[in-house]
């Protein structure tokens, strides 16, 4: 799409014509490290069996079972990347109560 060796137009002009920022040309995505993959695998197995475990407790479980010190911010980022969110049972319970029809005079 954009040619670096174009004699008529430079890279800047080509990017302007296509409305593409030049930064996008030079960006190289960073591959996921093997440590992050192993932590994500553990989170997946643990969260499938215990969906109510939060981020901080998950970080503690990673340290207890894998002997890896992982920050809670890293666990939160990896859980968001995998679209895992803990279930807050109290909010789910109260939301269910609010949808129930109440009897008159109650």
C-alpha positions in Angstrom: 0.0 0.0 0.0 2.7 2.5 1.0 6.0 2.1 -0.9 9.2 3.3 0.7 11.0 3.5 -2.7 8.5 5.6 -4.6 10.2 8.3 -6.6 7.2 10.6 -7.0 5.9 10.6 -3.4 7.7 10.3 -0.2 6.4 8.3 2.8 4.9 11.4 4.4 2.9 12.4 1.4 1.6 8.8 0.9 0.5 8.7 4.5 -1.3 12.0 4.2 -3.1 10.9 1.1 -4.2 7.7 2.8 -5.0 9.4 6.1 -2.7 7.0 7.9 -0.4 8.1 10.6 3.3 7.4 9.9 3.6 5.9 13.4 1.6 2.9 12.2 4.2 2.1 9.6 7.0 1.6 12.1 5.1 -0.1 14.9 6.1 -3.7 15.6 3.9 -5.6 18.1 5.7 -7.1 21.0 5.2 -10.9 21.4 3.7 -12.2 24.6 6.5 -13.6 26.9 6.5 -17.2 28.0 6.1 -16.1 31.7 2.9 -14.2 30.8 1.6 -17.2 28.9 2.2 -19.5 31.8 0.5 -17.0 34.2 -2.4 -16.7 31.8 -2.7 -20.5 31.6 -2.8 -20.7 35.4 -5.4 -17.9 35.6 -7.5 -19.7 33.0 -7.5 -23.0 34.9 -8.0 -21.4 38.3 -10.7 -18.9 37.2 -12.6 -21.7 35.4 -12.9 -23.6 38.6 -13.4 -20.6 41.0 -15.0 -17.7 39.1 -15.5 -15.6 42.3 -11.7 -15.2 42.9 -10.6 -11.5 42.6 -7.4 -10.1 41.3 -5.5 -9.8 44.6 -6.4 -13.3 45.6 -5.4 -14.6 42.2 -2.0 -12.9 42.6 -1.6 -14.7 45.9 -2.6 -18.1 44.4 -0.1 -17.6 41.6 2.6 -17.0 44.3 1.5 -20.0 46.4 1.3 -22.5 43.6 3.7 -21.3 40.9 6.2 -19.5 43.2 6.2 -16.5 40.9 5.9 -13.0 42.4 3.2 -11.3 40.2 1.9 -7.8 40.8 -1.9 -7.4 41.1 -1.8 -4.9 38.3 -0.3 -7.4 36.0 -2.9 -10.0 37.0 -5.6 -7.5 36.3 -4.2 -6.6 32.9 -3.9 -10.3 31.9 -7.4 -11.0 33.1 -8.8 -8.2 31.1 -6.8 -9.4 28.1 -8.5 -12.8 28.4 -11.9 -11.2 29.2 -12.1 -12.7 32.6 -14.0 -10.7 35.3 -14.8 -11.9 38.8 -18.4 -12.4 39.8 -19.4 -10.1 42.7 -22.1 -12.3 44.3 -23.5 -9.5 46.5 -24.2 -7.2 43.5 -25.6 -10.1 41.4 -27.9 -11.0 44.3 -29.2 -7.5 44.8 -29.7 -6.9 41.1 -31.8 -10.1 41.0 -33.8 -8.9 44.0 -34.5 -5.6 42.2 -36.0 -7.3 39.2 -38.4 -9.4 41.2 -42.0 -8.1 41.3 -43.0 -7.2 44.8 -46.4 -7.9 46.3 -48.7 -5.0 47.1 -48.3 -3.4 50.4 -44.9 -4.7 50.9 
